[in-house]
Amino acid sequence: MYHVAHLKHTHLQELNLASNRINSLEKGVLVSLPKSLRVLNLADNILSFGLYIMEFAVLQSLEILNVSFQSSFHQVGMTGDFFEKCNDTRRFQRVDLESSEKAYKNNDLNNDSSFGGSMSNDVDFPTKVDNYMVYLPPNLRKLYFHDNLYKMSVPKLPIGPNNKLTHIYAQRNIIFEVIGPFTGLKHVRYVDFSGNFCGYVSKSFLKPFTGIEFLNISNNAFGQVFEKDKDGEMLSYQTRLLSLDLSFNRIHSLSGDVFQKNNMLKYLNLSYNSLNEFAVQINNMKNLSLLDLSFNQLTSLDITFVSFRCDRSRYDDIIQSSEFHPDFSLMEAGTRYGYPCGNRCHCTSSGGNVFADCAGLDLNKAPDFPNNVVGINFAKNNFQNIPQNLPQNVMYLDLSHNNLHSLDDSSVEKYQQLRNLSVSRNKLVNIEIGTFQTISNLEHLEISNNNMLTIEAISNISFDLKHSQIKTLNFEKLQCTYGVSQILKVSHIVFLKNTLLQELNLASNRINSLEIGVLVSLPKSLRVLNLADNVLSFGLYIMEFAVLQSLEILNVSFQSSFHQMGMTGDFFEKCNDTRRFQGVVFNSSVSRKNENNNDINNEKSFGGSMSDFFNDLTKAKNYTIYLPPNLRQIYYHDNLYKMSVPKLPIGPVNKLTHVYAQRNIMYEAIGPITGIENVRHIDFSGNFCGYISKSFFKNFTGIEFLNLSNNALGQFLKKDKNGEMFLYQTRLMSLDLSFNRIYRLSDLAFQGNNRMKMERKCSSYTLIIVVMTSLIIIALRTTVSRIVFRYRWKLRYMYYVAKEKYHGHGVEEDGNNQRFYRFDAFISYADQDGKFVVKLVNKIENEYNLRLCIHHRDFIPGTGIMDNITNAIHCSRRTICIMTSHFLDSYWCMFELNMARMEAIYSRNGGNVLFLIILEKKAMKNIPLYLMDLINSHSYLEYPVKEKMEDCTVFESRLGEILKSNSNEF
């Protein structure tokens, strides 16, 4: 208490005690704080439960209380905090507290210890007290209790009614269940309970929160809770609720009445669940502006339950915040809400404009739409011509994946307001001059994946667009995949010269070269040029790239790619490569002049492969390659060019920062490359490169990220004793040298790379060795165990026989190798059958002059039981087993039986020395399966069931004769 006692009469308004490892507050601490305190921050401590909690009510002016981040796990980092010297145990020179103690005593607060355990459910929360009340500061508005590592269940908590609490932030704790209820919280308007791993909330918990307007319970596990709430009891008292977030809750289904009382809802988020249907009644939600059902399992949305007698404009606002996408994909981000329009289409509204989604409906005729429809998605239908009954104000039209064959000047003539048009993936063969000439507002045009058009169609299209507002043109794959190569000519694109074109896509057109003057004829506004997936070879056109003043991104990747033949039929498709396209008359003598009227000669641009280009460059003495001055990123990856990178002097006036040159076949890099001081990111991975000269990276002084993985630089780096390779990369922060067959690196390899964060990911086979060794051990152990189990009786028998011979107790033999046995038979029986056996043995021995061995009489005292058994069997001519249920249940009896079996097999040459007497027939039903062959192959006698004198005499006579006989056959 003495820490804060002298602040009592100050005008303190804010007190921050965060991150001090405070475990508890001494009684009287909160009483000693000034009444003027408005903000108290106790975050990032390790507070445990104590009676000090009851003192918060004395803070009359407190408005904000922060007890978040309790018991946080502070990740050990590189800042040194973990090893800092702490001064926790010192005694600080304190001031006189006499006056403070008197003031403390006047408050009649006892001096009990405030500690009472952790906040979690391991401590008895005040549920054991019958009548208790938690009083909050009367002016408390906001309570922050989030990101705490307390695993807890929230019990019943009666809170004093005199409070003004409006906001509760309780997200990202570990509150696994909420029982409640909480009382006295009628003023609360905002509750964030997201990310709590909570799987259960009682239906009465939210009952006192009658004034709540915003409720976020996302990122929990309330799926089962809401699925069982058939009558909508969970949220039945939240009549003022405006916003409800139930995303990420594993909800599979919802009752139609689950939100029946929430008439004022404006925002309802049910995204990222597992809903496969949505039949919730929303007629009562007159103010609903956004319903988010994205990322569920909805394949369709049945909204017939919505009453359309009300004003449709209300539904126009339901997707107010949705963005319109030119591809009109309804299922791209889950299912979005809309209303029926046209013929089976779905309409949505944004800013008063209506967008119709008619994709995938197998339409061949367009339905009628109202005039306020400005966007229509007809993708994946069966249109053979562009419909002419659409609203004239349509701005966005998607006719991709249809059966369009030809376009002429009447196809889109009436749609003067078109801005976005897609006719990709059709069967277009011809686009006539004048098709797009009247659409001056067109900004985005996509003609891609019409491989019967050929690049000759570009001439007509560019002619029509010369006075338009075109910004994006997509001419990807207008040629057959396996057709002949093409040359892009000035006549194809010359009419785009004065447009405001920003993006041009010419990928996958088998373009082999560019005619001189093509790049000069492109508009200066061009920012992105895509020439990927062609078969570009070297030409002087490369020197023209510098004229593209605004170019920022250049993509020349996937050149000469090997297109794997599949089952799609592309290899056998009919190509239209050799036709003469009916196009505009092009005056090359006029168009082939640049803007300064400098004539450009008409030399052919082809001059061999890219690798030949670099080889030719090495023969030239003075040359410089100029890049577009604003070029930032160049993509030159996945090309099938086998090449060596020579000296490349690049003009210094460029802004190139990113070079993507991975997965080519650049087997060596000689360099140096100059004029690239601004480059920060280089990916040179997967190039089969085995040699890089030490001067190659000399001019890359600004590089921060360098990926050289998946090459063969091991031997080269091993020879770099002085660390010259990366000596000039002083700004380098990330270097990837993985998969380079590196066995050794010099200590000076990275001597100049002080800013680099070393992350060692060396190849290690420890895990593989441990796993394989473990598997081998397990396999061997399993195999040995199976072998031992199978031959367990043989092994045990051999052990005891060897032990017997070692001690000189073996069977004696005469001169003719005939064995002498001490006993005529060993009798194996259960102790429960002892009376019968003793009586039988005495009679047999007396009448037939035999010597039988029974364990309770003939076993040698002081010798192990197993030794006695094996000795008795080995020294007896035969072994007789008295088969009863007791015998089968006895471990020692079964041991004797199996030892006798082994004796017959391994010591008596398979002789019939084992004899069974069936004393109980019912015992034979329980005999183990592995002993059934013994019953079937060995003789046995059955003791008379009725025990008549005559039958017993015959049984004893027969047994005596068998035992008297020296033969093994009986």
Secondary structure, DSSP 8 states (H G I E B T S, - for coil): -TTTGGGTTS---EEE--SS------TTTTTTS-TT--EEE--SS-----GGGGGGGG-TT--EEE--STT------SSSGGG----TT--------HHHHHHHHHTT----------SSTTS--TTSSSS--B---TT--EEE--S---EEEE--EEB-S-----EEE--SSEEEEE---EES-TT--EEE--SS---EE-TTTTTT-TT--EEE--SS--HHHHHS-TT--TTTT-TT--EEE--SS------TTTTTT-TT--EEE--SS--S------TT-TT--EEEE-SS--S----TTS-TTS-THHHHTTBTT----TT--TTTTSEE--EEETTTEEEEEETTEEEEE-TTS--SS-----TTEEEEE--SS--SS--S-S-TT--EEE--SS---EE-TTSSTT-TT--EEE--SS---EE-TTSSTT-TT--EEE--S-TTT-TTHHHHHHHHTTTS---EEE----S-TTS--EEE-HHHHGGGTTS---EEE--SS-EEEE-TTTTTTS-TT--EEE--SS-----GGGGGGGG-TT--EEE--STT------SSSGGG----TT---------HHHHTB-TT--B--------S-HHHHHHHHTT-SS--B---TT--EEE--S---EEEE--EEB-S-----EEE--SSEEEEE---EES-TT--EEE--SS---EE-TTTTTT-TT--EEE--SS--HHHHHH-TT--TTTT-TT--EEE--SS------TTTTTT-TT----------HHHHHHHHHHHHHHHHHHHHHHHHHTHHHHHHHHHHHHHHHTT---EE-TT--EE-SEEEEEE--GGGHHHHHHHHHHHHHHHT--EE-HHHHS-TTS-HHHHHHHHHHTEEEEEEEE-HHHHH-HHHHHHHHHHHHHHHHTSTT---EEEEES-GGGGGG--GGGHHHHHHS-EEE--SS--HHHHHHHHHHHHHHHH---S--
